[in-house]
């Protein structure tokens, strides 16, 4: 998980809505992460201050507008997060099918390999003036 996800879990923990499994995972992360520990401390202070303060009277129209804005932003975020790139998609292939594909690839590579072709590669012709400079014992190789 990312730090942002852990910080969301911290907010849920402070609100007492985080389940036990996620709480255990959160505290295991807090044991090694200074940034998230600092975030927890600050969040606990803010929560403590807010709990001791009296709530202000807010008109219902302002309350509705704020909640509508939050709902629109959440809808926009949910609309954009459905896409995942193809290279992150896991493909499940049964083992016999995967073995068959690998076998066919190996056989295909061997069939088209130049090592198994019956014809020998053509030799390049050496110009006669160059051939006359090569010792006669090595000329047989050309």
DSSP file (Angstrom, degrees, kcal/mol; ACC not computed):
  #  RESIDUE AA STRUCTURE BP1 BP2  ACC     N-H-->O    O-->H-N    N-H-->O    O-->H-N    TCO  KAPPA ALPHA  PHI   PSI    X-CA   Y-CA   Z-CA
    1    1 A X              0   0    0      0, 0.0     2,-0.1     0, 0.0     0, 0.0   0.000 360.0 360.0 360.0 157.3    0.0    0.0    0.0
    2    2 A X     >  -     0   0    0      1,-0.1     4,-2.2     0, 0.0     5,-0.2  -0.423 360.0-105.5 -90.7 169.2    1.0    3.6   -0.5
    3    3 A X  H  > S+     0   0    0      1,-0.2     4,-2.6     2,-0.2     5,-0.2   0.879 121.0  57.0 -62.0 -36.9    1.5    6.3    2.2
    4    4 A X  H  > S+     0   0    0      1,-0.2     4,-1.8     2,-0.2    -1,-0.2   0.912 107.3  47.4 -61.3 -42.3   -1.8    7.9    1.0
    5    5 A X  H  > S+     0   0    0      2,-0.2     4,-2.0     1,-0.2    -1,-0.2   0.900 112.0  49.8 -66.9 -39.9   -3.7    4.6    1.6
    6    6 A X  H  X S+     0   0    0     -4,-2.2     4,-2.0     1,-0.2    -2,-0.2   0.890 109.2  52.4 -64.6 -37.8   -2.1    4.2    5.0
    7    7 A X  H  X S+     0   0    0     -4,-2.6     4,-1.9     2,-0.2    -1,-0.2   0.846 107.5  51.8 -68.0 -32.7   -3.0    7.8    5.9
    8    8 A X  H  X S+     0   0    0     -4,-1.8     4,-2.1     2,-0.2    -1,-0.2   0.890 108.9  51.2 -66.2 -38.7   -6.6    7.1    4.9
    9    9 A X  H  X S+     0   0    0     -4,-2.0     4,-2.5     2,-0.2    -2,-0.2   0.868 106.3  54.9 -65.1 -35.5   -6.5    4.1    7.2
   10   10 A X  H  X S+     0   0    0     -4,-2.0     4,-2.5     2,-0.2    -2,-0.2   0.924 107.5  49.5 -62.7 -43.5   -5.2    6.4   10.0
   11   11 A X  H  X S+     0   0    0     -4,-1.9     4,-1.7     1,-0.2    -2,-0.2   0.906 111.9  48.2 -61.6 -41.4   -8.2    8.6    9.5
   12   12 A X  H  <>S+     0   0    0     -4,-2.1     5,-2.6     2,-0.2     6,-0.7   0.883 110.3  52.5 -65.7 -37.2  -10.5    5.6    9.7
   13   13 A X  H ><5S+     0   0    0     -4,-2.5     3,-1.4     1,-0.2    -2,-0.2   0.919 108.0  50.2 -63.9 -43.6   -8.7    4.4   12.8
   14   14 A X  H 3<5S+     0   0    0     -4,-2.5    -1,-0.2     1,-0.3    -2,-0.2   0.861 110.6  50.0 -63.5 -35.0   -9.2    7.8   14.5
   15   15 A X  T 3<5S-     0   0    0     -4,-1.7    -1,-0.3    -5,-0.2    -2,-0.2   0.423 114.0-121.4 -82.5   2.2  -12.9    7.6   13.7
   16   16 A X  T < 5S+     0   0    0     -3,-1.4    -3,-0.2    -4,-0.2    -2,-0.1   0.845  84.5 109.0  60.7  38.3  -13.1    4.1   15.1
   17   17 A X      < +     0   0    0     -5,-2.6     2,-0.4    -6,-0.1    -4,-0.2   0.300  41.9 110.0-121.4   7.1  -14.3    2.5   11.9
   18   18 A X        -     0   0    0     -6,-0.7    -9,-0.0    -5,-0.1    -8,-0.0  -0.702  67.1-125.9 -86.5 132.0  -11.1    0.5   10.9
   19   19 A X     >  -     0   0    0     -2,-0.4     4,-2.1     1,-0.1     5,-0.2  -0.218  24.2-105.1 -74.1 169.0  -11.5   -3.3   11.2
   20   20 A X  H  > S+     0   0    0      1,-0.2     4,-2.4     2,-0.2     5,-0.2   0.869 116.7  52.4 -64.4 -39.9   -9.0   -5.4   13.2
   21   21 A X  H  > S+     0   0    0      1,-0.2     4,-2.0     2,-0.2    -1,-0.2   0.939 113.4  43.2 -63.6 -47.2   -7.1   -6.8   10.2
   22   22 A X  H  > S+     0   0    0      1,-0.2     4,-2.5     2,-0.2    -1,-0.2   0.839 111.6  56.0 -68.7 -31.6   -6.5   -3.4    8.7
   23   23 A X  H  X S+     0   0    0     -4,-2.1     4,-2.6     2,-0.2     5,-0.2   0.925 107.3  48.6 -63.6 -44.5   -5.6   -2.0   12.1
   24   24 A X  H  X S+     0   0    0     -4,-2.4     4,-1.8     1,-0.2    -2,-0.2   0.912 113.0  47.5 -61.9 -42.4   -2.9   -4.7   12.6
   25   25 A X  H  X S+     0   0    0     -4,-2.0     4,-1.8     2,-0.2    -1,-0.2   0.892 111.5  51.7 -65.8 -39.4   -1.5   -3.9    9.1
   26   26 A X  H  X S+     0   0    0     -4,-2.5     4,-2.5     1,-0.2    -2,-0.2   0.929 110.8  46.4 -62.9 -46.5   -1.6   -0.2    9.9
   27   27 A X  H  X S+     0   0    0     -4,-2.6     4,-1.3     1,-0.2    -1,-0.2   0.815 108.6  55.6 -70.5 -29.0    0.4   -0.6   13.1
   28   28 A X  H  < S+     0   0    0     -4,-1.8     4,-0.4    -5,-0.2    -1,-0.2   0.895 111.5  44.9 -65.6 -38.1    2.9   -2.9   11.5
   29   29 A X  H >X S+     0   0    0     -4,-1.8     4,-1.5     1,-0.2     3,-1.4   0.896 108.4  56.4 -70.6 -40.0    3.5   -0.1    8.9
   30   30 A X  H 3< S+     0   0    0     -4,-2.5    -1,-0.2     1,-0.3    -2,-0.2   0.789  96.7  65.7 -62.7 -26.4    3.7    2.6   11.7
   31   31 A X  T 3< S+     0   0    0     -4,-1.3    -1,-0.3     1,-0.2    -2,-0.2   0.779 116.6  25.4 -65.3 -25.6    6.4    0.6   13.4
   32   32 A X  T <4 S+     0   0    0     -3,-1.4     2,-0.6    -4,-0.4    -2,-0.2   0.521 107.9  79.1-116.0  -8.6    8.7    1.3   10.4
   33   33 A X     X  -     0   0    0     -4,-1.5     4,-1.5     1,-0.2    -1,-0.1  -0.893  46.0-176.4-114.4 112.9    7.4    4.5    8.8
   34   34 A X  H  > S+     0   0    0     -2,-0.6     4,-2.4     2,-0.2     5,-0.2   0.881  85.0  56.9 -68.1 -40.6    8.3    7.8   10.4
   35   35 A X  H  > S+     0   0    0      1,-0.2     4,-2.0     2,-0.2    -1,-0.2   0.921 110.0  43.1 -60.4 -46.6    6.1    9.8    8.0
   36   36 A X  H  > S+     0   0    0      2,-0.2     4,-2.3     1,-0.2    -1,-0.2   0.838 111.4  55.2 -71.1 -33.0    2.9    8.0    8.8
   37   37 A X  H  X S+     0   0    0     -4,-1.5     4,-2.3     2,-0.2    -2,-0.2   0.921 109.2  47.7 -63.4 -42.5    3.7    8.0   12.6
   38   38 A X  H  X S+     0   0    0     -4,-2.4     4,-2.5     1,-0.2     5,-0.2   0.903 110.4  52.0 -62.9 -41.6    4.0   11.8   12.3
   39   39 A X  H  X S+     0   0    0     -4,-2.0     4,-2.5     1,-0.2    -2,-0.2   0.900 109.2  50.4 -61.4 -41.2    0.7   12.0   10.4
   40   40 A X  H  X S+     0   0    0     -4,-2.3     4,-2.5     2,-0.2    -2,-0.2   0.924 110.5  49.2 -62.6 -45.2   -0.9    9.9   13.1
   41   41 A X  H  X S+     0   0    0     -4,-2.3     4,-2.1     2,-0.2    -2,-0.2   0.933 114.0  44.8 -61.2 -46.7    0.4   12.2   15.9
   42   42 A X  H  X S+     0   0    0     -4,-2.5     4,-2.7     1,-0.2    -1,-0.2   0.912 113.3  50.9 -64.4 -42.4   -0.8   15.3   14.1
   43   43 A X  H  X S+     0   0    0     -4,-2.5     4,-2.7    -5,-0.2    -1,-0.2   0.892 109.0  51.1 -63.8 -39.2   -4.2   13.8   13.3
   44   44 A X  H  X S+     0   0    0     -4,-2.5     4,-2.3     2,-0.2    -1,-0.2   0.895 110.7  49.0 -65.3 -39.3   -4.7   12.8   16.9
   45   45 A X  H  X S+     0   0    0     -4,-2.1     4,-2.6     2,-0.2    -2,-0.2   0.942 112.7  47.1 -63.5 -46.9   -3.9   16.3   18.0
   46   46 A X  H  X S+     0   0    0     -4,-2.7     4,-2.6     1,-0.2     5,-0.2   0.924 112.4  49.9 -60.7 -44.2   -6.4   17.8   15.5
   47   47 A X  H  X S+     0   0    0     -4,-2.7     4,-2.0     1,-0.2    -1,-0.2   0.896 110.8  50.3 -61.5 -40.7   -9.0   15.3   16.5
   48   48 A X  H  X S+     0   0    0     -4,-2.3     4,-1.4     2,-0.2    -2,-0.2   0.904 111.8  47.1 -63.8 -42.8   -8.5   16.2   20.2
   49   49 A X  H  X S+     0   0    0     -4,-2.6     4,-1.1     1,-0.2    -2,-0.2   0.909 112.7  49.1 -66.4 -41.5   -8.8   19.9   19.5
   50   50 A X  H  < S+     0   0    0     -4,-2.6    -1,-0.2     1,-0.2    -2,-0.2   0.863 108.4  54.0 -66.2 -34.9  -11.9   19.4   17.4
   51   51 A X  H  < S+     0   0    0     -4,-2.0    -1,-0.2     1,-0.2    -2,-0.2   0.836 109.7  47.7 -68.2 -31.6  -13.5   17.2   20.1
   52   52 A X  H  < S+     0   0    0     -4,-1.4    -1,-0.2    -5,-0.1    -2,-0.2   0.687  99.7  83.3 -84.0 -17.3  -13.0   20.0   22.7
   53   53 A X  S  < S-     0   0    0     -4,-1.1     2,-0.3    -3,-0.2     0, 0.0  -0.531  83.1-114.8 -85.8 151.9  -14.4   22.8   20.5
   54   54 A X        -     0   0    0     -2,-0.2     2,-0.2     1,-0.1    -2,-0.1  -0.609  34.3-110.0 -81.8 146.3  -18.0   23.5   20.2
   55   55 A X        -     0   0    0     -2,-0.3     2,-0.2     1,-0.1    -1,-0.1  -0.536  30.0-125.9 -76.4 140.5  -19.6   23.0   16.8
   56   56 A X        -     0   0    0     -2,-0.2     2,-0.5     1,-0.1    -1,-0.1  -0.559  24.9-108.3 -83.0 149.6  -20.6   26.1   14.9
   57   57 A X        -     0   0    0     -2,-0.2     2,-0.4     0, 0.0    -1,-0.1  -0.687  40.4-173.3 -78.0 123.8  -24.1   26.5   13.6
   58   58 A X        -     0   0    0     -2,-0.5    -3,-0.0     3,-0.0     2,-0.0  -0.948  26.7-111.7-120.1 138.5  -24.0   26.2    9.8
   59   59 A X     >  -     0   0    0     -2,-0.4     4,-2.1     1,-0.1     3,-0.1  -0.325  23.7-122.2 -67.5 153.1  -27.0   26.8    7.6
   60   60 A X  H  > S+     0   0    0      1,-0.2     4,-2.6     2,-0.2     5,-0.2   0.814 110.5  59.2 -67.2 -29.4  -28.5   23.7    5.9
   61   61 A X  H  > S+     0   0    0      2,-0.2     4,-2.2     1,-0.2    -1,-0.2   0.912 107.8  45.3 -66.8 -40.9  -28.0   25.3    2.4
   62   62 A X  H  > S+     0   0    0      2,-0.2     4,-2.5     1,-0.2     5,-0.2   0.911 112.5  52.1 -65.7 -41.9  -24.2   25.6    3.0
   63   63 A X  H  X S+     0   0    0     -4,-2.1     4,-2.4     1,-0.2    -2,-0.2   0.918 110.7  47.3 -59.7 -44.9  -24.2   22.0    4.4
   64   64 A X  H  X S+     0   0    0     -4,-2.6     4,-2.5     2,-0.2    -1,-0.2   0.899 111.5  50.9 -64.3 -41.0  -25.9   20.7    1.3
   65   65 A X  H  X S+     0   0    0     -4,-2.2     4,-2.2     2,-0.2    -2,-0.2   0.918 111.4  47.5 -64.8 -42.2  -23.6   22.6   -1.1
   66   66 A X  H  X S+     0   0    0     -4,-2.5     4,-2.3     1,-0.2    -2,-0.2   0.936 113.9  46.8 -63.7 -46.3  -20.5   21.3    0.7
   67   67 A X  H  X S+     0   0    0     -4,-2.4     4,-2.3     1,-0.2    -1,-0.2   0.870 111.1  52.2 -64.7 -36.2  -21.8   17.7    0.6
   68   68 A X  H  X S+     0   0    0     -4,-2.5     4,-2.3     2,-0.2    -1,-0.2   0.894 109.3  50.1 -65.8 -39.4  -22.8   18.0   -3.0
   69   69 A X  H  X S+     0   0    0     -4,-2.2     4,-2.3     2,-0.2    -2,-0.2   0.924 111.3  47.8 -64.2 -44.3  -19.3   19.2   -3.9
   70   70 A X  H  X S+     0   0    0     -4,-2.3     4,-2.4     1,-0.2    -2,-0.2   0.906 111.5  50.8 -62.7 -41.9  -17.7   16.3   -2.1
   71   71 A X  H  X S+     0   0    0     -4,-2.3     4,-2.3     2,-0.2    -1,-0.2   0.901 110.1  49.9 -63.7 -40.6  -20.1   13.9   -3.8
   72   72 A X  H  X S+     0   0    0     -4,-2.3     4,-2.3     2,-0.2    -2,-0.2   0.915 111.4  48.4 -63.9 -42.6  -19.2   15.3   -7.2
   73   73 A X  H  X S+     0   0    0     -4,-2.3     4,-2.3     2,-0.2    -2,-0.2   0.899 111.8  49.2 -65.3 -39.9  -15.5   15.0   -6.6
   74   74 A X  H  X S+     0   0    0     -4,-2.4     4,-2.6     2,-0.2    -1,-0.2   0.899 110.7  50.6 -64.9 -39.7  -15.9   11.4   -5.4
   75   75 A X  H  X S+     0   0    0     -4,-2.3     4,-1.9     2,-0.2    -2,-0.2   0.902 110.5  49.5 -64.3 -40.3  -17.9   10.6   -8.5
   76   76 A X  H  X S+     0   0    0     -4,-2.3     4,-1.5     2,-0.2    -2,-0.2   0.902 112.0  48.1 -65.5 -40.7  -15.2   12.1  -10.7
   77   77 A X  H  X S+     0   0    0     -4,-2.3     4,-1.0     1,-0.2    -2,-0.2   0.917 112.2  48.8 -65.2 -42.7  -12.5   10.2   -8.9
   78   78 A X  H  < S+     0   0    0     -4,-2.6     4,-0.3     1,-0.2    -1,-0.2   0.834 108.5  54.6 -66.8 -31.6  -14.5    6.9   -9.2
   79   79 A X  H  < S+     0   0    0     -4,-1.9     3,-0.5     1,-0.2    -1,-0.2   0.855 111.7  44.0 -68.8 -34.8  -15.1    7.6  -12.9
   80   80 A X  H  < S+     0   0    0     -4,-1.5     3,-0.4     1,-0.2    -1,-0.2   0.600 103.9  63.5 -88.0 -12.1  -11.3    7.9  -13.6
   81   81 A X  S  < S+     0   0    0     -4,-1.0    -1,-0.2    -3,-0.2    -2,-0.1   0.465  78.0  82.0 -96.1   0.9  -10.0    5.0  -11.5
   82   82 A X  S    S+     0   0    0     -3,-0.5     2,-0.3    -4,-0.3    -1,-0.2   0.788  73.6  89.6 -74.3 -25.2  -11.7    2.1  -13.4
   83   83 A X        +     0   0    0     -3,-0.4     2,-0.4    -4,-0.2    -3,-0.0  -0.525  50.9 177.2 -78.4 132.0   -9.0    2.1  -16.1
   84   84 A X        -     0   0    0     -2,-0.3     5,-0.1     2,-0.0    -3,-0.0  -1.000  33.5-108.6-131.6 137.0   -6.0   -0.1  -15.7
   85   85 A X    >   -     0   0    0     -2,-0.4     3,-1.3     1,-0.1     4,-0.2  -0.173  26.1-117.5 -61.7 154.6   -3.2   -0.5  -18.3
   86   86 A X  G >  S+     0   0    0      1,-0.3     3,-1.8     2,-0.2    -1,-0.1   0.846 110.3  62.1 -62.4 -36.6   -2.9   -3.8  -20.1
   87   87 A X  G 3  S+     0   0    0      1,-0.3    -1,-0.3     3,-0.0    -2,-0.1   0.619 100.3  55.0 -72.2  -9.7    0.6   -4.6  -18.8
   88   88 A X  G <  S+     0   0    0     -3,-1.3     2,-0.4     2,-0.1    -1,-0.3   0.441  85.9 103.8 -95.1  -1.0   -0.8   -4.7  -15.2
   89   89 A X    <   -     0   0    0     -3,-1.8     2,-0.4    -4,-0.2    -3,-0.0  -0.662  67.9-138.3 -83.6 130.8   -3.4   -7.3  -16.2
   90   90 A X        -     0   0    0     -2,-0.4     2,-0.5     2,-0.0    -2,-0.1  -0.740  12.4-155.7 -90.5 135.5   -2.6  -10.8  -15.1
   91   91 A X        -     0   0    0     -2,-0.4     2,-0.6     2,-0.0    -2,-0.0  -0.940   4.4-149.8-112.4 130.0   -3.3  -13.6  -17.5
   92   92 A X        +     0   0    0     -2,-0.5     2,-0.4     2,-0.0    -2,-0.0  -0.887  18.7 176.1-104.4 118.5   -3.9  -17.1  -16.2
   93   93 A X        -     0   0    0     -2,-0.6     5,-0.0     2,-0.0    -2,-0.0  -0.978  33.9-113.6-120.6 130.9   -2.9  -19.9  -18.5
   94   94 A X     >  -     0   0    0     -2,-0.4     4,-2.3     1,-0.1     3,-0.3  -0.293  29.5-115.7 -60.4 148.6   -3.1  -23.6  -17.5
   95   95 A X  H  > S+     0   0    0      1,-0.2     4,-2.7     2,-0.2     5,-0.2   0.881 112.8  52.0 -57.5 -44.7    0.3  -25.3  -17.1
   96   96 A X  H  > S+     0   0    0      1,-0.2     4,-2.2     2,-0.2    -1,-0.2   0.895 110.9  49.1 -61.5 -36.5   -0.2  -27.8  -20.0
   97   97 A X  H  > S+     0   0    0     -3,-0.3     4,-2.2     2,-0.2    -2,-0.2   0.919 112.0  47.9 -67.1 -42.3   -1.2  -25.0  -22.4
   98   98 A X  H  X S+     0   0    0     -4,-2.3     4,-2.3     1,-0.2    -2,-0.2   0.902 111.9  49.9 -64.6 -40.7    1.9  -23.0  -21.4
   99   99 A X  H  X S+     0   0    0     -4,-2.7     4,-2.5     1,-0.2    -1,-0.2   0.894 110.0  51.3 -64.3 -39.4    4.1  -26.0  -21.8
  100  100 A X  H  X S+     0   0    0     -4,-2.2     4,-2.6    -5,-0.2    -2,-0.2   0.905 109.4  49.8 -64.4 -41.3    2.6  -26.7  -25.2
  101  101 A X  H  X S+     0   0    0     -4,-2.2     4,-2.1     2,-0.2    -2,-0.2   0.930 112.3  47.1 -63.8 -44.7    3.3  -23.1  -26.3
  102  102 A X  H  X S+     0   0    0     -4,-2.3     4,-2.3     2,-0.2    -2,-0.2   0.912 112.1  50.8 -62.8 -42.6    6.9  -23.3  -25.1
  103  103 A X  H  X S+     0   0    0     -4,-2.5     4,-2.7     1,-0.2     5,-0.2   0.927 110.3  48.9 -61.0 -46.0    7.4  -26.6  -26.9
  104  104 A X  H  X S+     0   0    0     -4,-2.6     4,-2.6     1,-0.2    -1,-0.2   0.876 110.3  51.7 -63.5 -37.3    6.0  -25.2  -30.1
  105  105 A X  H  X S+     0   0    0     -4,-2.1     4,-2.3     2,-0.2    -1,-0.2   0.922 111.4  46.6 -64.0 -43.6    8.3  -22.2  -29.9
  106  106 A X  H  X S+     0   0    0     -4,-2.3     4,-2.2     2,-0.2    -2,-0.2   0.938 114.5  46.4 -65.3 -46.4   11.3  -24.4  -29.4
  107  107 A X  H  X S+     0   0    0     -4,-2.7     4,-2.4     1,-0.2    -2,-0.2   0.917 112.8  50.8 -62.5 -43.2   10.4  -26.7  -32.2
  108  108 A X  H  X S+     0   0    0     -4,-2.6     4,-1.7    -5,-0.2    -1,-0.2   0.898 110.0  49.3 -61.9 -41.0    9.7  -23.8  -34.5
  109  109 A X  H  < S+     0   0    0     -4,-2.3    -1,-0.2     1,-0.2    -2,-0.2   0.889 112.2  48.5 -65.4 -38.4   13.0  -22.2  -33.8
  110  110 A X  H >< S+     0   0    0     -4,-2.2     3,-0.9     1,-0.2     6,-0.3   0.880 108.9  53.4 -69.3 -37.1   14.8  -25.4  -34.4
  111  111 A X  H 3< S+     0   0    0     -4,-2.4    -1,-0.2     1,-0.2    -2,-0.2   0.873 115.6  38.7 -65.5 -36.4   13.0  -26.0  -37.7
  112  112 A X  T 3< S+     0   0    0     -4,-1.7    -1,-0.2    -5,-0.2     2,-0.2   0.299  89.6 121.0 -98.0  10.1   14.0  -22.6  -39.1
  113  113 A X    X   -     0   0    0     -3,-0.9     3,-1.0    -4,-0.2     4,-0.4  -0.509  65.1-136.3 -73.2 139.4   17.5  -22.6  -37.6
  114  114 A X  T 3  S+     0   0    0      1,-0.2     3,-0.5    -2,-0.2    -1,-0.1   0.688 100.4  70.6 -69.0 -16.4   20.3  -22.2  -40.1
  115  115 A X  T 3  S+     0   0    0      1,-0.2    -1,-0.2    -5,-0.0    -5,-0.1   0.818 101.3  43.6 -68.7 -29.1   22.2  -25.0  -38.3
  116  116 A X  S <  S+     0   0    0     -3,-1.0    -1,-0.2    -6,-0.3     2,-0.2   0.484  86.6 110.1 -95.1  -3.4   19.7  -27.6  -39.5
  117  117 A X        -     0   0    0     -3,-0.5    -5,-0.0    -4,-0.4    -3,-0.0  -0.523  65.5-139.3 -75.3 140.2   19.5  -26.4  -43.1
  118  118 A X  S    S+     0   0    0     -2,-0.2     2,-0.2     2,-0.1    -1,-0.1   0.776  77.8  82.1 -72.2 -26.1   21.1  -28.8  -45.6
  119  119 A X  S    S-     0   0    0      1,-0.1     2,-0.2     3,-0.0    -2,-0.1  -0.557  76.5-131.0 -85.1 146.1   22.7  -26.2  -47.8
  120  120 A X        -     0   0    0     -2,-0.2     3,-0.1     1,-0.1    -2,-0.1  -0.609  34.0 -93.9 -89.2 151.5   26.0  -24.6  -46.8
  121  121 A X        -     0   0    0     -2,-0.2     2,-0.1     1,-0.1    -1,-0.1  -0.368  46.9-105.1 -64.1 143.5   26.4  -20.9  -46.8
  122  122 A X        -     0   0    0      1,-0.1     2,-0.3    -3,-0.1    -1,-0.1  -0.429  33.1-126.4 -71.1 142.9   27.9  -19.5  -50.0
  123  123 A X        -     0   0    0     -2,-0.1     2,-0.2    -3,-0.1    -1,-0.1  -0.664  21.1-114.3 -90.9 145.4   31.4  -18.4  -49.8
  124  124 A X        -     0   0    0     -2,-0.3     2,-0.4     1,-0.1    -1,-0.1  -0.532  32.4-115.5 -75.2 142.5   32.5  -15.0  -50.9
  125  125 A X        -     0   0    0     -2,-0.2     2,-0.5     1,-0.0    -1,-0.1  -0.636  22.7-141.2 -82.0 134.3   34.7  -14.9  -53.9
  126  126 A X        -     0   0    0     -2,-0.4     5,-0.1    16,-0.2    -1,-0.0  -0.813  26.4-109.3 -94.7 130.4   38.2  -13.6  -53.3
  127  127 A X     >  -     0   0    0     -2,-0.5     4,-2.4     1,-0.1     3,-0.5  -0.247  25.0-121.6 -58.1 147.1   39.6  -11.3  -56.1
  128  128 A X  H  > S+     0   0    0      1,-0.2     4,-1.9     2,-0.2     5,-0.1   0.841 110.4  55.5 -63.3 -35.6   42.4  -13.0  -58.1
  129  129 A X  H  4 S+     0   0    0      1,-0.2     4,-0.4     2,-0.2    -1,-0.2   0.853 112.5  43.7 -67.1 -31.6   45.0  -10.3  -57.3
  130  130 A X  H >> S+     0   0    0     -3,-0.5     3,-0.9     2,-0.2     4,-0.6   0.865 110.4  55.6 -76.4 -37.3   44.4  -10.8  -53.6
  131  131 A X  H >< S+     0   0    0     -4,-2.4     3,-0.9     1,-0.2    -2,-0.2   0.835 100.7  59.0 -64.3 -32.7   44.4  -14.6  -54.0
  132  132 A X  T 3< S+     0   0    0     -4,-1.9    -1,-0.2     1,-0.2    -2,-0.2   0.750 102.4  54.3 -69.3 -21.9   47.9  -14.4  -55.6
  133  133 A X  T <4 S+     0   0    0     -3,-0.9     2,-0.3    -4,-0.4    -1,-0.2   0.616  90.6  89.7 -85.7 -12.9   49.2  -12.8  -52.5
  134  134 A X  S << S-     0   0    0     -3,-0.9     5,-0.1    -4,-0.6     0, 0.0  -0.675  91.2-105.2 -85.0 136.9   47.9  -15.6  -50.2
  135  135 A X    >>  -     0   0    0     -2,-0.3     3,-1.2     1,-0.1     4,-1.1  -0.292  28.4-118.2 -59.6 145.5   50.4  -18.5  -49.7
  136  136 A X  H 3> S+     0   0    0      1,-0.3     4,-0.6     2,-0.2    -1,-0.1   0.781 111.7  60.9 -59.1 -28.4   49.4  -21.7  -51.7
  137  137 A X  H 34 S+     0   0    0      1,-0.2    -1,-0.3     2,-0.2     3,-0.2   0.829 110.6  40.3 -69.2 -29.3   49.0  -23.7  -48.5
  138  138 A X  H X> S+     0   0    0     -3,-1.2     3,-1.0     1,-0.2     4,-0.5   0.619  96.5  79.5 -91.9 -14.3   46.2  -21.4  -47.3
  139  139 A X  H >< S+     0   0    0     -4,-1.1     3,-0.8     1,-0.3    -1,-0.2   0.783  82.8  65.6 -65.2 -25.7   44.6  -20.9  -50.7
  140  140 A X  T 3< S+     0   0    0     -4,-0.6    -1,-0.3     1,-0.3    -2,-0.1   0.822  93.4  60.3 -65.0 -29.9   42.8  -24.3  -50.3
  141  141 A X  T <4        0   0    0     -3,-1.0    -1,-0.3     1,-0.3    -2,-0.2   0.767 360.0 360.0 -68.9 -24.0   40.8  -22.9  -47.4
  142  142 A X    <<        0   0    0     -3,-0.8    -1,-0.3    -4,-0.5   -16,-0.2   0.434 360.0 360.0 -95.7 360.0   39.4  -20.2  -49.7
